[in-house]
Amino acid sequence: MQKVIAKINLKAISDNARVFRKLTGVKLCAVVKADAYGHGAEAVACALSGEADMFAVALLDEGKAIRTAACGKPVLVLTPPTDAEEARELVENGFIASVPDLGAARLLAEAAERRGGAAVHLQANTGMNRYGMNLSSLGRVCGFLKEHPAVRVEGLYSHLYTHSREESEKQRRLFVRMKEICGRYFPGVCCHLSATYGALLGREFAFDMVRIGLGLYGYLPDGGKEPRLRKAMKVYARAIQSRRYSFGGAGYGFLDGEAAASLGDVGVLRAGYADGFFRKRENGMLGSDRNLSPLCMDACVRRGRSRAGAWVPVMTDADETAAEAGTISYEILCSVTRRAEFSYEYK
């Protein structure tokens, strides 16, 4: 085995899902986009099929990948269609499509009328300015869709854009106004505003459902500590060779005379920047203080001897890795299993 190994505890993910169900008391949408934040979307969806009320993905292809594993649970595609072909695929595959504006509403109405109906959730812009319609255009979009009953408007959602209680409260109040407008046209739609951060703000932010992504995998925004979650991923790289340093550099880079003279043994791990670890020498990998140079594409050269064939942990806490690498845990989780072999356990 020459790939890095990602050991994923599926029970930890299921346990974390139950924490959020209990905390919020509402439906749970499990976010499994980006290959379930690097954890393997099909395996995660299968493990959560008894916990999640819905799944969310970013892309059509991600939805197709988990369709069987979702065990009949609805799948929301967060990226809205931009042309007739994307609208057709969303409808034909039975996914819930996202509607951010009148243009997407028209595309989906045409596809739904040709192919027997479609379900959609309306995207509201409450301040992120990513996807979604403003308050001023919501009524117009609702009015159009009301005239096209082949499109079933089943939900309304938005997203908190900053980890600020004050700003989140402003967004919540705006979302309530948009919920009232939507409800005049489509009573009883499923309203959801909060992802992991919002789920921690209290029941008034939960509405009918919460979309939990990062929290499923054992992490909280900004490194929060409550509620207590179980981290689901550990990544290991194999030690390939050890040698006595003799001359030249160590990986790519020159060693000055003083550093070379005191070096001694050098070990090589089979993990590099092509495996999703940052190239820079101090990159957050466990033991990166012993890295002698920036990573090679497929290898890491370190000070000290390693037993050839041994498995060495290189990521066990994405928060710690992210802090040293100067990024966020989301990016670490999505990158470090880029070409890993997955090993699943349930304990």
N, C-alpha and C positions, 0 to 999 in steps of 0.2 A: 504494500500500500504506500504510494508515494504522494497522494493528496493529503492535505491537512484534514483532520477529522473534526466535525462539529457534533458534539454529543448534546442531544436535545431531550429534555425531560418533559414529556407531554402531560404528565400528571401535574407538574408545576403550572403549566399553562391552563389546564382545566381548573385547578385550585384558584388561580388568580381570577379567572372568569367568575367563579362563584363569589369571590370577595366583592367584585363590582356589582353583581346582581343583588347581593345582600345590602351593600352600601347605598345603592340608589333606589331599589325597589321597583325598577321599571324594566322594560325589555332591553336585551343586550344585542347590539350589532357588533360582531367580531370583525375587526379590520385585519385582513390577511393580504393586503397589497404588498408589493415588493417582496414576493415569495415569503409572506408572513414575517416581514422584517428580518429576512435572512434565515428563518427557522424551518422553511419548507412548507409551502402553502397547502399542499394536498394533505400531508400528514396532520397539520394543525387543524385544518377544517374538519377532517374526519374525527379528531379527538374532541372537537368542540361541537359536534353535530347535536349532542344532547344538551348543551349549555346555551348555545347561541340561538336567538330568534331569527337572525338575519346575518348575512356576511356582506362585507364591503370590500371591493377591489378598486384599483385605479383604472385598470385597462380591460378592454374586451377580452384579450387573450388570457389575462389573469382569471377572468370569470370562467372562461372555457376550461381552464386547467383545474378548477376546483368543483366543477359542476357535479361530478359524480360523488366526490368526497363530501359535499355539502348535504347529501342525503335528503334532497328535496326542499331544503330551506331556501328562501329567496336570496338572491344575490344582487346587491346594488352596485352599479358601475358609476364611480364618482366622476369620471371624465365625460363630459357631455359630447354628443355627436356633432360633427361639423359638416357632414355631407350625407346624402341619401343612402350611400352604401353602409356607413356606420350605423345609421338609424335602422336600416333593414336588418343588420346583423344583431343589434340589440334586441329587436322585436322577435326575430326568428329563434334566437337562443333562449327567449323567455326571461331575460334579465330585467331588472328594474333600471330604467334609464333616468339620468339626471337632466333636468330642464333649467338652464340658467337664463333663458331669454326667449323672445318670440320666435326667433329663427329656428332654434332647436325644437320648439313646440311644433312648428309647422312641419319640420322634417319627420318628427315622430308621429304626428297625426296622419300624414300621408302613408307612412309605413304601416301604422296600426290599422288603418282602414283597408289596406290591401291584404293584410295578413291576419286579420281576425282579432285585433286588440293588443294593447300593451299597457304595462304599468309604469308609472313615473313618480319620481319625487322631485318637487320643485326646489331649486337652489336659491337661497336668499342671501343677498350681500348685506351683512350687518357690520361691515368695517374692514374685512380682510382684503376686499377688492381683488380677489382671485377669480373664483367663479361666482355667478349668482346675479339675480336681478335686484335692483333697488326698490324701495317702498313705492316709488312713484310709478313703476311699471308692473308691479305684481298684479294689480287688478286687471290690467289689460291682458296679461298672459292667462290669468284664471278665466277671464271672460271668453277668450279664444278657445281654451281647452273645454270649457263647459259646452261649447257648441260642437265639440267633436268627441262624442261619448265613446268612441273606440279607444280613446286614451283614458285610462283609469288613473286619476290623480290620487295616490295613496299616501303621499308624505310631503312634508316641508322641512327643509333643514338648512342650517348654516354652520359656521365654524368660528370659535373664539380665536382671535389672532394674536393675543399677547397674554402673558402670565401676570396680569394685573387685575386685582379684584375690582377696582374702580372702573376700568375700561370694560371688563367682562360684564359688569352690571349694566353699563350703557347698552352693550350689545343685547343683553337679555331683554331689556325693556323694548328695544326696537323689534326684536324677534317676536315678542308678545303682540305688538301691533300688527306685524305681518301675519301672525297666526290668526288673528281676528279677521283680517281681510280674506285670507284663504278659506277660513271656515264658513264664510258667507256663501261661497261657491261650492265648497266640498267639505261638508260637516264630517267630523270624526277622522280627519287625516292624522297620520302618525307624525308627530313633531319631534325633531331631535336637533339639539344645538351643541351638545357637549361631547368632546372626545375625553381622553383620560384626565386632562387638567380640569375641565368643566365638571366631570363627575365627582371631583373632590370638593366642589364649592357649595354643595348642599342640594337638597331635594328640589329647590326652586329652579335649578339649572338642568334638572334631569328631563323634564317634560314627559314624553311618552317612551323615550328610548335614549340610550347613550351609545356612542360609537367608541369602543375601546380598542386601541391599537397598542401603543407602547406598554400600557399596564398589563396586558395579557402576558407579556414576555418577561415581566418581573421588574420593570423600571417605572419611575415616576418622573414627570417633567422637573427640570432643575434639580435633579437628585434628591427629591423629597423622600422622607422616611416612613410616612404613614399614608395609607394602611400598609401593613407588612405584606410584602409579596415575595414570591420565590423566583429567583433568576433561573431561566430555563436553558441557557446555552453556555457551554464551555468548548473552547477550541484548542486542539492540540496539533503540534507539528512534530515531524520525525527528525531526530538527529541522524545525520547521514555520515559524517566523517569528523575525526579529530586529527590534528597534526601539530607538530612542534613548529612554531613560526621560525622561518629560516631567513627570508629576505623579501624585499619588495613591499607590497601593500597588504591590505586585508580586505578582500572584496574590491570595490572600485574606490581608489583613493590612496594617496601617498601617506606613509607613516614617517615622521621625523626620526632622527637617530635615537633620541632619548626614549620615545614611545616604543620603538622597535626593540631596543635593547632590553626592556623590562617586560616584554609581552609574554613569552613562554608559550603555553598551549593555546591553540585556536580550534574552535568547534564550528560546525556548519549545520544549521537547521534548514529543512526543506520548506521554507515559507518566505515569500517575497512580496513585492508590491503587486504582482499579478494575482496574488491570492487575496487582495483587498486590504493589506496592511499598508500604512503610509510609508512612503519611501524614506523619509528623513530618519536619521539615526535614532533620536529619542522620539519614538513613535507610539508609545503607550503599550506596546507588547510587554507581557510579563518578562522581566529580565532584560528589558531594552537598555538598562544602564550598562550592560556588558556588550552591547552592539559596538563593533569597531568601526563601522562605516554606514552610510545609507544603505538600505536594502538593495540587493540585486533583484531582478525581475522574479527569480524563482528560488532565491536562497538568502539566508541571513548569516553573516559571519560574526562570531562572538568570541570574546575572551574566555578562556577556560575550556576544559576537556568535556566532551559529551560522549556517552556510550552509543556507538552506532546502532541504530534500530530503536532506541528508546523514544517514547512519546513524551514530549515536553509541553506543558500548558503554556499557551501564548495569549489567551484571552479568557478570563473567568468572570470579569466584572466590567461591563461596557462603560459604566460611569467612570471608573478609575482610568480605563484606557483612554476615554474621551478627554478627561481632564488633562492627562499628560500630552495628548496629541493635539490639543487645542481645538476640539470640535464638540459634538454632542453625541449622546449614546445612540440616537437613531441612526446616525451615519455609520458608526462602528458596527452595529448589528447588521445593517444592510450590506456592508462591504466584506466582512471577514469570512463569510461563507461562500464567496464568489465562485470558487472552484473546489469546494470542500466535498468530502464524502460524509453523508449524514448517518449518524448512529442514534436511533431512538430508544428511549427507555420510558417506563411508566412506573414511577415510584415516588 
